[in-house]
Amino acid sequence: MGNFYLAIGATLLLFLPATINAQPIAVDPKLLQQLQETIDQQQEQLRKQAQQLQAQSEMLKSLQKQINDLRQPPALPPTVAAAAPKTAPPATITSGNDGIKLSISGQINRAVNITNDSYSTNVYHVDNDVSNSRVRLVGTAKMSDDLTLGTRIEVAVAPDESSLVSQSNQSPGDFFDERWAEVSLNSDKYGKLSMGKGDTASYTTAKTDLSKTDVVQYVNVSNISGGMLFREKGGALTTLKVSDAFKDLDGLYRKSRLRYDTPRFFGFGLAGSIVSGQRSDLALFWGIEGNGIKAAAATGVANPSLDNTGLQYDGSFSVLHIKSGLNLTVSGGLQERDIGNNATNFYTKLGWLADFTRIGTTAFGVDYTLSQNLPSSEDKGYSIGAAVVQSFDRFATELYLQYRIYSLDRKSGPAVGDINAGTFGARVKF
């Protein structure tokens, strides 16, 4: 404040009217220097205050934008927005840790099987093991522009699983399975490293499928009725299950493993995993879309490290003509055996995707399976199936129907009759 009054006084002295007959005033150079320094200091303070005000203004604008974003739900594509419910705001899931973004999802997949085993016809209420009921928790954290930390916990909750229900056990009870429990680091530049329980690299390489009927009809044809027992021609039940005669030979399944996936290059990607018990596998994936065609393929080789078995190979391919909806899927697998013939599986499906209504795609499929040397050497299994799946996009729901025949020719032992299975059910995702 003293500097202020000093500046005012000096200004008045400098600008006194020239008409006043007085002696010239001598100005002290030190005083002028002090005044100049004061002015410079005041200008610097004003500049800093202007910068602070600008920064505060930008911060207020950013906060206002965040508030507006929270008030407004994310914009949906026109087709989705037209179908989305308009009554209630979207639910919010929060994590116990602010650094992790948490999402919850899952599905219920229930079905009814009407099965004839060449002796009697019965109705079985099952959880569809092609894609069983489950709940999933996924946590993600952005560590940098390129690196994402991920976690996943997924548990199957499947009462009376279709792979277990049989003529002698129509209610096997609840099935709980820890499908996933993993931590991962994902980089667009360097690939993905996963540690914990989850898909091995070779698992799903036999299941490439673009038909949209794979909720009930896919390469592992036994899943929907896997627990059913074949009957001898005379009517006696055997201990031989459908799942013993039909296997997709699809990699090492889901295990506790250390897995690495490379980034995709020109549609190609490699993966490998190391599993306990001296088991390991490698897989190659590929996919493209363009010129009205969508195609995908995968192949894998695995060392299951089991008695009387060598390496296991499998692969699959699926192609879709987008405009017509016609699609073709092919899959095959082979398991080496030290004694006896190698076990093999061949599967093919012809499908059609049709848009009859706006509610969702209607998918049709007809498939054929040949299984050889399962469950015993020189045994042959045949299966033919037809399915239709209607999607209801607005409700994330699929309704499906399937009819399937299982036939087994045995080289040794008593002959068995065919099993005919009709299925209807629904899968609802959340």
C-alpha positions as CSV (number, residue, x, y, z in Angstrom):
1,M,0.0,0.0,0.0
2,G,2.9,2.3,0.7
3,N,4.2,1.9,-2.8
4,F,0.8,2.8,-4.1
5,Y,0.7,6.2,-2.3
6,L,4.3,6.8,-3.3
7,A,3.3,6.3,-7.0
8,I,0.3,8.6,-6.7
9,G,2.4,11.4,-5.1
10,A,5.1,11.2,-7.8
11,T,2.5,11.3,-10.5
12,L,1.0,14.5,-9.1
13,L,4.4,16.1,-8.9
14,L,5.2,15.3,-12.5
15,F,1.9,16.6,-13.9
16,L,1.5,19.9,-12.0
17,P,0.3,22.7,-14.4
18,A,3.2,24.4,-16.2
19,T,1.6,27.9,-15.5
20,I,2.6,27.8,-11.9
21,N,5.6,30.0,-11.5
22,A,7.7,27.8,-9.4
23,Q,11.2,26.5,-9.5
24,P,11.8,23.3,-11.5
25,I,11.5,20.2,-9.4
26,A,14.4,17.8,-9.2
27,V,13.4,14.2,-9.5
28,D,15.4,11.6,-7.7
29,P,16.6,8.8,-10.2
30,K,16.3,6.2,-7.4
31,L,12.6,7.3,-6.9
32,L,12.0,6.8,-10.6
33,Q,13.6,3.4,-10.6
34,Q,11.5,2.4,-7.6
35,L,8.4,3.5,-9.3
36,Q,9.3,1.5,-12.4
37,E,9.9,-1.6,-10.4
38,T,6.5,-1.1,-8.6
39,I,4.7,-0.8,-12.0
40,D,6.5,-4.0,-13.3
41,Q,5.5,-5.9,-10.2
42,Q,1.9,-4.8,-10.5
43,Q,1.9,-5.9,-14.2
44,E,3.4,-9.3,-13.4
45,Q,0.7,-9.8,-10.6
46,L,-2.0,-8.9,-13.1
47,R,-0.6,-11.4,-15.7
48,K,-0.5,-14.2,-13.2
49,Q,-4.0,-13.5,-12.0
50,A,-5.2,-13.5,-15.6
51,Q,-3.6,-17.0,-16.1
52,Q,-5.2,-18.3,-12.9
53,L,-8.6,-17.0,-14.0
54,Q,-8.2,-18.7,-17.4
55,A,-7.2,-22.0,-15.8
56,Q,-10.1,-21.8,-13.4
57,S,-12.4,-21.1,-16.4
58,E,-11.1,-24.2,-18.3
59,M,-11.5,-26.4,-15.2
60,L,-15.1,-25.2,-14.7
61,K,-15.9,-25.9,-18.3
62,S,-14.5,-29.5,-17.9
63,L,-16.5,-30.1,-14.8
64,Q,-19.6,-28.9,-16.4
65,K,-19.0,-31.2,-19.4
66,Q,-18.6,-34.2,-17.0
67,I,-21.8,-33.3,-15.2
68,N,-23.7,-33.1,-18.6
69,D,-22.2,-36.4,-19.7
70,L,-23.4,-38.1,-16.5
71,R,-26.9,-36.6,-16.9
72,Q,-27.1,-37.8,-20.5
73,P,-27.0,-41.6,-21.4
74,P,-24.6,-42.6,-24.2
75,A,-25.9,-42.2,-27.7
76,L,-27.2,-45.4,-29.3
77,P,-27.1,-46.3,-33.0
78,P,-30.4,-45.5,-34.7
79,T,-31.6,-49.1,-35.0
80,V,-30.8,-49.8,-31.3
81,A,-32.2,-46.5,-30.1
82,A,-35.5,-47.2,-31.8
83,A,-35.7,-50.6,-30.0
84,A,-34.4,-49.5,-26.6
85,P,-36.9,-49.1,-23.7
86,K,-37.6,-45.5,-22.9
87,T,-39.0,-45.7,-19.4
88,A,-36.2,-46.3,-17.0
89,P,-32.6,-45.0,-16.9
90,P,-29.7,-47.5,-17.4
91,A,-28.5,-49.2,-14.2
92,T,-25.2,-48.3,-12.8
93,I,-22.7,-50.8,-11.5
94,T,-20.0,-49.5,-9.2
95,S,-16.7,-51.1,-8.2
96,G,-15.4,-51.3,-4.6
97,N,-12.2,-49.6,-6.0
98,D,-12.5,-46.4,-7.9
99,G,-9.6,-47.4,-10.1
100,I,-11.4,-50.4,-11.6
101,K,-14.4,-50.2,-14.0
102,L,-16.8,-53.1,-13.3
103,S,-19.3,-54.7,-15.5
104,I,-21.7,-57.6,-14.8
105,S,-23.2,-59.9,-17.4
106,G,-24.4,-63.4,-18.0
107,Q,-27.2,-65.5,-19.3
108,I,-29.9,-68.1,-18.5
109,N,-30.3,-70.9,-21.0
110,R,-33.0,-73.4,-20.3
111,A,-34.4,-76.2,-22.5
112,V,-36.7,-79.1,-22.7
113,N,-35.6,-82.3,-24.4
114,I,-38.2,-84.8,-25.7
115,T,-36.1,-88.0,-26.2
116,N,-36.8,-91.4,-27.6
117,D,-34.1,-94.1,-27.0
118,S,-35.7,-96.7,-29.3
119,Y,-37.6,-98.1,-26.3
120,S,-39.5,-95.2,-24.6
121,T,-40.1,-91.5,-24.9
122,N,-39.5,-89.1,-22.0
123,V,-39.4,-85.4,-21.3
124,Y,-36.3,-83.9,-19.6
125,H,-35.9,-80.4,-18.2
126,V,-32.3,-79.3,-18.6
127,D,-29.9,-76.5,-18.6
128,N,-28.5,-76.3,-22.1
129,D,-24.8,-77.3,-21.8
130,V,-24.1,-76.0,-25.3
131,S,-24.0,-72.6,-23.6
132,N,-24.9,-73.1,-20.0
133,S,-26.4,-70.5,-17.5
134,R,-23.7,-68.3,-16.0
135,V,-22.9,-65.0,-14.4
136,R,-19.8,-62.9,-15.2
137,L,-17.9,-60.1,-13.5
138,V,-15.3,-58.2,-15.6
139,G,-13.1,-55.5,-14.2
140,T,-10.8,-53.2,-16.3
141,A,-8.4,-50.4,-15.6
142,K,-6.7,-48.2,-18.2
143,M,-3.0,-48.1,-17.1
144,S,-1.8,-46.2,-20.2
145,D,-3.0,-45.3,-23.7
146,D,-2.0,-48.8,-24.8
147,L,-2.1,-51.0,-21.7
148,T,-5.2,-52.3,-20.0
149,L,-5.4,-54.3,-16.8
150,G,-8.2,-56.9,-16.8
151,T,-9.9,-59.3,-14.4
152,R,-12.6,-61.8,-15.0
153,I,-14.6,-64.0,-12.7
154,E,-17.3,-66.3,-14.3
155,V,-19.3,-69.0,-12.6
156,A,-21.7,-71.5,-14.3
157,V,-24.9,-72.1,-12.4
158,A,-26.7,-74.9,-14.2
159,P,-29.5,-77.0,-12.6
160,D,-29.8,-80.4,-14.2
161,E,-27.2,-79.9,-16.9
162,S,-28.0,-81.5,-20.3
163,S,-24.7,-83.4,-20.4
164,L,-25.6,-85.2,-17.2
165,V,-29.3,-85.9,-17.4
166,S,-30.1,-89.5,-18.3
167,Q,-32.8,-92.1,-18.2
168,S,-31.5,-93.3,-14.9
169,N,-30.9,-89.8,-13.4
170,Q,-33.4,-87.2,-14.6
171,S,-32.4,-84.7,-11.9
172,P,-28.6,-84.8,-11.3
173,G,-28.8,-81.6,-9.3
174,D,-27.1,-78.2,-9.5
175,F,-23.9,-77.8,-11.4
176,F,-21.4,-75.1,-10.3
177,D,-18.2,-74.5,-12.2
178,E,-15.6,-71.8,-11.9
179,R,-15.3,-71.1,-15.6
180,W,-13.0,-68.1,-15.3
181,A,-10.8,-66.6,-12.6
182,E,-8.0,-64.7,-14.3
183,V,-5.9,-61.5,-14.4
184,S,-4.7,-60.1,-17.8
185,L,-2.6,-57.4,-19.4
186,N,-3.7,-56.3,-22.8
187,S,-1.7,-54.2,-25.2
188,D,-2.7,-53.3,-28.8
189,K,0.9,-53.2,-29.6
190,Y,2.4,-56.2,-27.8
191,G,-0.6,-58.6,-27.3
192,K,-2.3,-60.0,-24.3
193,L,-0.9,-62.0,-21.4
194,S,-3.5,-64.0,-19.2
195,M,-2.8,-65.8,-15.9
196,G,-5.4,-67.9,-14.1
197,K,-8.2,-70.2,-15.2
198,G,-9.8,-69.6,-18.6
199,D,-9.7,-70.8,-22.2
200,T,-6.5,-72.5,-23.2
201,A,-5.1,-71.3,-26.5
202,S,-6.3,-74.4,-28.4
203,Y,-9.8,-74.4,-26.9
204,T,-12.5,-73.1,-29.3
205,T,-10.3,-73.7,-32.4
206,A,-12.8,-76.4,-33.4
207,K,-15.8,-74.1,-32.8
208,T,-15.5,-71.4,-35.4
209,D,-19.2,-70.8,-36.4
210,L,-21.0,-67.9,-38.2
211,S,-24.3,-69.6,-38.5
212,K,-26.0,-68.1,-35.4
213,T,-27.5,-71.5,-34.6
214,D,-24.7,-72.4,-32.3
215,V,-26.8,-71.7,-29.2
216,V,-28.1,-75.2,-29.7
217,Q,-26.4,-76.6,-32.8
218,Y,-22.7,-76.7,-33.2
219,V,-19.7,-79.0,-33.5
220,N,-20.1,-80.7,-30.1
221,V,-23.3,-82.3,-31.0
222,S,-23.5,-84.4,-27.8
223,N,-23.8,-81.4,-25.4
224,I,-27.5,-81.0,-25.7
225,S,-28.2,-84.7,-24.8
226,G,-24.8,-85.9,-23.7
227,G,-25.9,-87.8,-20.6
228,M,-28.5,-90.0,-22.4
229,L,-27.6,-93.7,-22.4
230,F,-27.8,-96.0,-25.5
231,R,-30.0,-99.1,-25.2
232,E,-29.2,-102.5,-26.6
233,K,-31.5,-103.7,-29.4
234,G,-33.3,-105.8,-26.8
235,G,-34.1,-102.7,-24.6
236,A,-31.5,-103.0,-21.8
237,L,-29.8,-99.8,-20.9
238,T,-26.0,-99.7,-21.4
239,T,-23.5,-97.6,-19.5
240,L,-22.5,-95.9,-22.8
241,K,-23.4,-92.2,-23.0
242,V,-23.9,-90.1,-26.1
243,S,-20.9,-87.9,-24.9
244,D,-18.7,-91.1,-25.0
245,A,-19.4,-91.6,-28.7
246,F,-19.3,-88.0,-29.9
247,K,-16.5,-85.6,-29.0
248,D,-15.4,-82.4,-30.8
249,L,-11.7,-83.0,-29.8
250,D,-11.4,-79.3,-29.2
251,G,-8.1,-78.5,-27.6
252,L,-7.3,-78.6,-23.9
253,Y,-10.6,-77.1,-22.8
254,R,-10.6,-74.5,-19.9
255,K,-7.7,-74.8,-17.4
256,S,-5.5,-72.9,-15.1
257,R,-2.8,-71.7,-17.4
258,L,-0.5,-68.9,-18.5
259,R,-1.6,-67.8,-22.0
260,Y,-0.2,-65.3,-24.5
261,D,-2.0,-63.9,-27.6
262,T,-0.2,-61.9,-30.2
263,P,-1.7,-58.8,-31.8
264,R,-3.5,-59.5,-35.1
265,F,-1.6,-59.0,-38.3
266,F,-3.6,-59.0,-41.6
267,G,-6.3,-60.9,-39.8
268,F,-4.0,-63.5,-38.3
269,G,-3.2,-64.1,-34.6
270,L,-1.2,-66.6,-32.7
271,A,-1.7,-67.9,-29.2
272,G,0.0,-70.4,-26.8
273,S,-0.5,-71.6,-23.3
274,I,1.3,-73.6,-20.6
275,V,-0.9,-75.7,-18.4
276,S,0.0,-77.7,-15.3
277,G,0.8,-81.4,-15.7
278,Q,3.2,-80.8,-18.6
279,R,0.4,-79.8,-20.9
280,S,0.7,-77.1,-23.6
281,D,-0.8,-76.0,-26.8
282,L,-0.5,-73.6,-29.8
283,A,-3.3,-72.0,-31.9
284,L,-3.6,-69.9,-35.0
285,F,-6.7,-67.7,-35.6
286,W,-7.8,-65.8,-38.8
287,G,-10.7,-63.6,-39.8
288,I,-11.7,-61.2,-42.5
289,E,-14.8,-59.2,-43.7
290,G,-15.2,-57.5,-47.0
291,N,-16.6,-57.7,-50.5
292,G,-19.9,-59.1,-49.1
293,I,-18.1,-62.0,-47.3
294,K,-17.3,-62.7,-43.7
295,A,-15.0,-65.6,-42.9
296,A,-13.2,-67.0,-39.9
297,A,-10.9,-69.9,-39.2
298,A,-8.8,-71.4,-36.4
299,T,-6.5,-74.4,-35.9
300,G,-4.8,-75.8,-32.9
301,V,-2.3,-78.5,-31.7
302,A,-2.3,-79.6,-28.1
303,N,-0.3,-82.0,-25.9
304,P,-2.9,-83.4,-23.4
305,S,-0.2,-85.5,-21.7
306,L,-2.6,-88.5,-21.1
307,D,-1.9,-92.2,-21.0
308,N,-2.2,-93.9,-24.4
309,T,-2.5,-90.6,-26.2
310,G,-0.2,-88.5,-28.3
311,L,-0.9,-85.0,-29.7
312,Q,-4.3,-83.7,-30.5
313,Y,-5.1,-81.6,-33.6
314,D,-8.2,-79.7,-34.6
315,G,-9.4,-76.9,-36.9
316,S,-12.5,-75.2,-38.1
317,F,-13.7,-72.8,-40.8
318,S,-16.9,-70.8,-41.3
319,V,-17.9,-68.5,-44.2
320,L,-20.9,-66.2,-44.5
321,H,-22.3,-64.5,-47.7
322,I,-23.7,-61.4,-46.0
323,K,-26.3,-60.4,-48.6
324,S,-27.9,-63.9,-49.1
325,G,-27.3,-65.1,-45.5
326,L,-26.0,-68.5,-46.8
327,N,-23.2,-69.9,-44.6
328,L,-21.0,-73.0,-44.4
329,T,-19.2,-74.3,-41.4
330,V,-16.7,-77.2,-41.3
331,S,-14.7,-78.6,-38.4
332,G,-12.4,-81.6,-37.7
333,G,-10.3,-83.1,-35.0
334,L,-7.9,-85.9,-34.4
335,Q,-6.4,-87.4,-31.3
336,E,-3.4,-89.7,-31.6
337,R,-3.5,-93.0,-29.8
338,D,-0.5,-95.2,-28.9
339,I,-2.7,-98.3,-29.0
340,G,-5.6,-98.6,-31.5
341,N,-6.8,-96.3,-34.2
342,N,-6.7,-92.6,-33.8
343,A,-10.0,-90.9,-32.7
344,T,-11.4,-88.5,-35.3
345,N,-14.4,-86.2,-35.6
346,F,-15.8,-84.5,-38.7
347,Y,-18.6,-81.9,-38.7
348,T,-20.2,-79.8,-41.4
349,K,-23.2,-77.5,-41.4
350,L,-25.1,-75.6,-44.0
351,G,-27.0,-72.5,-42.7
352,W,-29.1,-69.6,-43.8
353,L,-29.7,-66.3,-42.0
354,A,-33.0,-64.6,-42.9
355,D,-34.5,-61.2,-41.9
356,F,-38.2,-62.0,-42.0
357,T,-39.1,-59.4,-39.4
358,R,-37.6,-56.4,-37.6
359,I,-37.5,-58.3,-34.3
360,G,-34.2,-60.1,-35.2
361,T,-32.5,-62.6,-37.4
362,T,-34.0,-66.1,-38.1
363,A,-31.2,-68.7,-38.4
364,F,-31.6,-72.1,-40.0
365,G,-29.1,-74.9,-40.0
366,V,-28.7,-78.5,-41.1
367,D,-25.6,-80.5,-40.0
368,Y,-23.9,-83.8,-40.2
369,T,-21.3,-85.4,-37.9
370,L,-19.1,-88.5,-38.3
371,S,-17.2,-89.8,-35.3
372,Q,-14.7,-92.6,-35.6
373,N,-13.0,-94.9,-33.1
374,L,-15.1,-93.5,-30.2
375,P,-15.6,-94.8,-27.7
376,S,-13.7,-97.8,-28.9
377,S,-11.5,-98.6,-31.8
378,E,-13.5,-99.2,-35.1
379,D,-16.7,-97.8,-33.6
380,K,-18.5,-95.2,-35.8
381,G,-21.0,-92.6,-34.7
382,Y,-23.4,-90.6,-37.0
383,S,-25.5,-87.6,-36.1
384,I,-27.8,-85.5,-38.3
385,G,-29.6,-82.4,-36.9
386,A,-31.8,-79.6,-38.0
387,A,-32.3,-76.4,-36.1
388,V,-33.9,-72.9,-36.2
389,V,-33.1,-70.0,-33.9
390,Q,-35.1,-66.8,-33.7
391,S,-33.4,-63.8,-32.2
392,F,-35.3,-61.0,-30.4
393,D,-32.7,-58.2,-30.4
394,R,-34.7,-55.8,-28.2
395,F,-34.8,-58.3,-25.4
396,A,-31.4,-60.0,-25.9
397,T,-33.3,-63.3,-26.3
398,E,-33.1,-66.3,-28.6
399,L,-35.7,-69.0,-29.0
400,Y,-34.6,-72.3,-30.6
401,L,-35.8,-75.6,-31.9
402,Q,-33.7,-78.6,-32.8
403,Y,-34.3,-82.2,-33.9
404,R,-31.3,-84.6,-33.8
405,I,-30.5,-88.3,-34.3
406,Y,-27.6,-90.1,-32.7
407,S,-26.6,-93.4,-34.3
408,L,-23.7,-95.7,-33.2
409,D,-22.3,-98.7,-35.0
410,R,-20.2,-100.9,-32.7
411,K,-17.4,-103.2,-33.9
412,S,-17.6,-105.3,-30.8
413,G,-20.3,-105.7,-28.1
414,P,-24.1,-105.7,-28.5
415,A,-25.7,-103.5,-31.1
416,V,-27.4,-100.3,-29.8
417,G,-30.5,-98.4,-31.0
418,D,-30.6,-94.8,-32.2
419,I,-31.5,-91.9,-29.9
420,N,-33.8,-89.3,-31.3
421,A,-33.9,-85.9,-29.4
422,G,-36.2,-82.9,-30.0
423,T,-35.3,-79.7,-28.1
424,F,-36.9,-76.4,-27.6
425,G,-35.6,-73.7,-25.3
426,A,-34.6,-70.1,-24.7
427,R,-31.4,-68.2,-23.9
428,V,-31.7,-64.7,-22.3
429,K,-28.6,-62.6,-21.9
430,F,-28.2,-59.8,-19.4
